[in-house]
Structures are given as C-alpha cells and as structure tokens.
Amino acid sequence: MKHYEYFNTLLPHLTAEHEGPVASVITPSAAFGYASAQEAEAIFAGEEPKPVYARMGNPTGTKLEQALAKMEGGAGAVATSSGMGAVAMVLTAFLQSGDRVVCAGGLFGGSYAMMSDTMPRFGIVTEFFDVDDFDTIEASLSSGAKMLFVESVGNPNLRLPDIRRLAILCERYEALFVVDNTLTPLIVQPLKMGADIVVYSTTKIVSGHSAALGGAAVFRGVKEEGEKLAGERFVQLHPFLKKGRAAMVMMAKKRAMRDFGMSANAFGSFLTMLGLETLALRTQRVNSTVQKTAQLLYDEGVKVRHPSLQNHEHNFRYEALFEDGCGPLLTIDFDTKTEAFSFLNALKIPVQTANIGDNRTLALHMASTIYRDFDEESLRLMGITPGLVRFSIGLEAPVALAEDIVAAWKKRR
Ligand SMILES: *Cc1c(COP(=O)(O)O)cnc(C)c1O
C-alpha cells in the first residue's frame, strides 16, 4: 500500500497552487495575445513556452498534462478531447500509409473499430492477436510491424497482458509500444515497464465523475543513445528529435493535433483535475470492493469472471503483477441475452450505461450495445458472448452491491 500513500500525498498537490488561487484556473480563451512580433516568432518556433492558440494547447490543459506526465514518469503529455482523440492522435502522428500495427488482447469497442475499419481505410494494416500469442506477436514485429497496441487490462475480456515481456519484444524489433492504461491508472505504470506511449480515456477512472469527456497521451523521454526513433524506419520523425527529451510531445502536436484538432477544452481539463486529486484514494477503495464483490458473488454460485478468482486463466499474472487489483471491471456471463436483460432490469444500485470508472457502479449488456456492429469473428476475438454483462464497480459498500447483484441473479428468468 506504500505505492498508494505516495500518490495520496502527491496527487492533491500536483494540481494545486500554494499561492493565490488554490484550485486550477480555467482559461477559456481560444486565442492568446503576443507581446511583440518577435515574441510571436519565438512562440511559434517553440522557443518561448507560451500558448500559441487553443487548438495547440491551453494553459488549463497544460497543467493537466504536467500532472499526468509526473504521475506516469513521462517526459511530457498531450491532453485531448476524448480517449479516442488520444488514440487517433498517436496513430496519426507516428504512422503512415503502408505501416502495420499489431493489436494484442481485448480492445475497447471504439479502439477496435478504429483499428479494424478506420485505419485500414487510410492504408494502415492492422492485425489482432491474443495477449498470450507471444510467438505470433514476435513474428509480426520481427517482420516489420511498426507499433504494438495493447490495453493494460482487456475491456471487457479481462485478459491481462505481460507488459514487460511485450516491451522487450518491441525494443528488440524497434517497434513503438503503446499501452492504453485507461483501466489501471496508478496500478500499472507502463512507461516504467518499457512502453513508449501511454494513452488514456480520462473520461473514465481519472476523472471518475462521468462529468468530463477527455483523454491524454503520455510520452517517455527520448534517449540520447540507442533511440529507436532515430532509426531508418522512423525517418519522418527525425526533424523533431533535436527538440530534446520531450520530442514526442512535439511530434504528436505537430503531426496530429495541429491538423486534426482533437484538442482538450479548458473546462474539461479543470474537471479532470478535480478527479485526479482523489484518484489514489478511489483506486484503493474500488480495487478492494471489486475483489470482495467477485468473491461474494462466486460464493453465491454466480458465473462471475475476474482475474482475482482462482478459476481465471490469468490469476497467476494477477498475483504476480497486479497484487493490489486491476481496476473496476468484472463480468457475469449469462446463458442467454434474455436472461442478461431480466437480470439487468432487476438491479437496483447500478446505472445501466456505456461508461466505466465512475464513482457509481455501472452495468451494461455488451453484445446488444457497444459491440452490436461487429461480426462473429470479431466478437469471438474480443471475448463477447451473447449473455455477457459488464460491471464497473464504484464506491458503494461491497456488501450492499453484492446483495443487490445476488438478488437480481436469483430473480432472472
Ligand atoms: C472509453 C475508452 C476509450 C475511449 O475513450 P473516450 O473518452 O470515450 O473517447 C479508449 N480506451 C478504453 C480502454 C476505454 O475504456
């Protein structure tokens, strides 16, 4: 628990000022006046660290970016309009037509659609493997794939990747390793495990309130020696390398955000920072409730799936790599859609919605909602069965939640 005590001490101060207004100042301006023609030139050259124009970054967002970079141990971050904005920014900044991306594990519906449908329309080839298909992943990376994209915990298939092992493969074959850490902020620190870029939907756990759509990408520092981005395959990025340690921030802004405009807004960044202050406290509480609820449901004979349970295929990895928990999700697999619907409608506490990581417990039937547009093969790959219900556990009392879920389970038809 020392880990969370560190963040409980750090996070509330990360976004506060000790002089003047304590809470973050919201700067809604879209444009910023320059003191002189010379200053305008210096700002555009990146020599003067002042805002250019809100599409390229806003002072409130900058504060959020600094906090997230510090939290992850990154060289810098870029706040975006949404989690999908962050994914789109990373893909479009670092890839081009003809490049190949390997996706491993379960993928959030929006990311799966992006990878399986949208990116191929722009000439980017995408492949999908299970997180444990190390040989196939290695074969793909060794034959030239440029990026490996994984989620720290498969949403909603709850398969757990071995991030360190995958990072070693990416280093060996000079591929960029991107981890979507939306489900496990603080729990997993991908940059410290060898990832190059972390993406977040801050809409979810980081904010926690269902009040602010937002996202971010956090980047590792560029190395002075042995930097894979300095290799031949990343030649388009070379002009940015002279920007120093935080060069990837500039790559993301100039090669994606400037042209696509997936920029964060000041009010959203402010709300996200309010959530960030209590992230460690909420994470501890939710981790503990998820484990307790999973066990209580299992003991009642409910078909619950969670890596903390011994019958989960990645329980060994959970014990070894995720000792304090793996985020708010657990799933229940019903035999039919009808049974899942009758169960959901009998629940009293959870809100039925497509969000996750809220302070309230949320529940949703997967196949009829987020995954409704996908074919059989994709559903199999993503682990979506006809009766699958996903829960995102909130701050409520574990016993009250378990009682509600068991009562609905008994009422199902
Ligand atoms: C929700 C989610 C996203 C997309 O985030 P938005 O903020 O909704 O755009 C990306 N990745 C994961 C794992 C998510 O859960």
The ligand as a Tripos MOL2 file, in Angstrom:
@<TRIPOS>MOLECULE
LIG
   15    15     1     0     0
SMALL
NO_CHARGES

@<TRIPOS>ATOM
      1 C1        -13.6690    4.5420  -23.1450 C.3       1 LIG1
      2 C2        -12.3770    4.0290  -23.6010 C.ar      1 LIG1
      3 C3        -11.6870    4.6430  -24.6460 C.ar      1 LIG1
      4 C4        -12.2600    5.8400  -25.3960 C.3       1 LIG1
      5 O1        -12.4190    6.9180  -24.5630 O.3       1 LIG1
      6 P1        -13.4680    8.1300  -24.8140 P.3       1 LIG1
      7 O2        -13.0690    9.1190  -23.7830 O.co2     1 LIG1
      8 O3        -14.8290    7.5640  -24.6310 O.co2     1 LIG1
      9 O4        -13.2470    8.5940  -26.2110 O.co2     1 LIG1
     10 C5        -10.4590    4.1360  -25.0120 C.ar      1 LIG1
     11 N1         -9.9390    3.0730  -24.3830 N.ar      1 LIG1
     12 C6        -10.5780    2.4280  -23.3830 C.ar      1 LIG1
     13 C7         -9.9440    1.2580  -22.7240 C.3       1 LIG1
     14 C8        -11.8150    2.8850  -22.9620 C.ar      1 LIG1
     15 O5        -12.4510    2.2630  -21.9680 O.3       1 LIG1
@<TRIPOS>BOND
     1     1     2 1
     2     2     3 ar
     3     2    14 ar
     4     3     4 1
     5     3    10 ar
     6     4     5 1
     7     5     6 1
     8     6     7 2
     9     6     8 1
    10     6     9 1
    11    10    11 ar
    12    11    12 ar
    13    12    13 1
    14    12    14 ar
    15    14    15 1
@<TRIPOS>SUBSTRUCTURE
     1 LIG1         1 GROUP 0 **** ****
